[in-house]
Amino acid sequence: MACAISGAYCLSWQQCEGGLFAMCFARAYQEIPKYQHRDPVTSKVLFCDQCPPGTAVKRHCSTEEPTVCAPCPEKRFAEQWHWGDSCQHCTSVCKERQIVQRECNSTHDRLCECIPGYHLVVEFCVLHTACSPGFGVIVQHPLLNTVCEKCSPGYFSSTSSSTEPCIPHRNCTQLGLKTVRPGTATQDTLCDTENKEFNFNCSHQHTECHTGKQYSSLCFIH
């Protein structure tokens, strides 16, 4: 029994040495798609093996020989089993606001995706929707619009953003400070820093606060 390896055929099992033997064995018992072809010499309708991804038909099968497949040339590809005598052209460039996610190879076309901050709608990249204050981003994907979720108790978002999630309220007690105003879904907790000597870098979305011995201040969200 003959077997195919990337378009070449082993005429006997003895020719399938080492790793090639395993490939021949696997291909011999694999369900290979067929296509009908009329032999120009005998006029018989034959059921020929299709060519695997990454190849195209170089010569149709005959009553004497199986289908011969040839690798796709550079910048062309074949993603599925087929019986065509040529491979498809690779996409030459990505569209506006797109970047290359994967280059073209013999079995796959070039894959493009939207640049950060945009998502695909039909064939165009459009800007992600910003979540309103009090809501944070939970899903952002090149194929999907922004998914927002209301900030849970203990978290807040003070600005409209298409990238930022809700962040935790400041814990005044852990900082050794008094709470002046509890946090809400849109504002951080306000801490009283009076008579405290510290140099405190607020977290994301917080004002950077510095307090010395000679004065007092409030660290709050803008």
N, C-alpha and C positions, 0 to 999 in steps of 0.2 A: 504493500500500500504506500502510495506517495503521500508526503505531507509538506505543508507550506511553511516557510520561515521568511517573513517580511518580503513576500513576493518571489522568493526563490524556493525551489522544490527539491526535497531529498528523494531520489529515485529508489532508494532502499534504506532500510534501517541501519545498515552498516555505515552509511554516509553520515548519519546523525551521531556524531561522537561527542562525548562529554556533556556539556550543557545543552548542545543542540539536540541531543537525543531526548532530553526532557521536554524541550519545546516541541519537537516533532510529535511526541507521544500526546502532549496536551492538545495540540492542534488536530490530531487525528480523531480525537473523541469530542472535539468541540463542534457545536452546531453552527456550521458556516453558512451564511445566507447565500442563496442561489439566484441566478437570473437566467432567462431564456435567451439563447443565441442560435441562429440558424447557421450551420456549417456551410460555407460557400462551396465546398468541394462536394460534399455528400448530400447537401440540402436537408440534412436531418436537423431537427430542433433539439439542441443540447441544453442541459441544465449546468451552467458554469458556476464556479465559485466566485463570489464577489470579492473585491479587494478590501483589505482592512484599512482602518484609519491611518492616515499618513502616506497612503499610496494611491495609485490610479492604475487602470488597466493598460498594460503595454501590448498584450496580445490576448485575444479571446481564446477560450478553450477550443479544442477540437476533439475528434474521436480518438486522437493519439496522445494529446498533451493537455494538461490542466491550464487554467488561466495563469498568465504571467503578469505580475504586478510590478510597478516601478515606483520608487520613492517620489514624493512630491518635490518639485524643485524649490529653490529658495524663494521666500515671500509668497508661497502658496501653501494651502492646507486642505486636508480632507478629514472631517470630524467624525463621519460615520462610515460604516461599510457601504460600498457603492459599486456600480459597474461602469462608471464614466471613464473616459480616457484622458481626463485632465482634472487637476485640483483647482479649488477656488482661490481667487486672489485674496491676499490679506488686506484688511482695512489699512489704508496708508497713513491716515492721521486721525487723531481724536477730534471730536467736535469742540465748539466753544465752551470754555469753563470745564474742560475735562482733562484728566491726566491718564497716563498709561498705567493700568493696574497689572497687566501681564502682556509681555510681548508675544507676537505671533510665532508659532512653531508649526511643524508639519501636521499636527493633529488638532490645533486650536487657532482660531482667529485672534487678532489683537483684542484685548479686553480693556475697555476704558471705563473710568468712573468719574463722578463729579468731584471737583476740588472741595476742600474742607469748607463748610458753611453753606453748601448747596446740595440739593438732592434731585434725582431724576424724575421728571414728569413727562410721560410719553417718550420723546427723544431729546428733551431739552433739560438743562440743569437750571433750577430756580432756587432762589435764596430760601434758606430755612426760616420758618416762622419763629419769631421771638416769643418766649414765655413772659407773661406779664409779671409785675411785682407780686410776691405772694405765691408764685408758682416756680418750680424748678424743672430743669431738663432731666428726663429719665431715659430717653432714647434719642440718639442722633446717628443717622446712617446715610451713606451716599445714595441709597435707593428709597429712603423714607423721609417724610417730613418730620419735624421735631415733635416729640411726644412730651407734653407737659403734665405735671402733677402738682396739686396743691401742697404747699409745705406742711408737713406734719407738725404737731405740737413740739416745741423745742427747737424748731428750725425756721429759717426765714430766707427771703430773697428780696432785696430792696430795689433791684433794677430790672428792666426788660432785657432778656438775654436769650440767645439761641444756643448757648453752649454751657451755661453754668447751672449746676444743681442747687437745691436748697442747702444751706450750711447751718451748723449748730449755733444756737445763741451762746453768747459769752456767759460764763459762769462766774459771777462776781464773788461768790463765796470762796471758790477755789483760789481766786486772786487776792483774797484777804480784803475785799472791798464790800461796800454796802450797795444794795440794788436800789437805784433811784426810780427806774421805770422797767417793768417786766417786758420781755421781748414779745413781738407779735409776728404774724406771718410775713410782714413787710419791713419790720424794724428789729435791730439787734437790741439786746438788753443794755440799758444804760447804767453804768456803774459810777458811784461817787468816789473820786480819787482824793478828796480833801485830806490834807495832812499826811499823805502817803508819799514816801520817797521811793520811786521806782522808774525804770525806763522800760516801757512796755510797747512792743511792736504788735499792733492789732493784726488779726488774721485777715484773710481775703475779704474785701468789701468793707474793712474797718479802717478808720483814720489812724495813722501812726501817731501815737501819743507819747509825750515826754513830760514828766513832772519833776520839779526840783524842790528843795527845801523851802525856797523863798516864795513859792506860789502854789496854788492848787488849780486843778482843771477837771473837766469832764471828758471822758473818752466816749464818743458816741459815733453812730453811723450817719453818714451824709446821705 
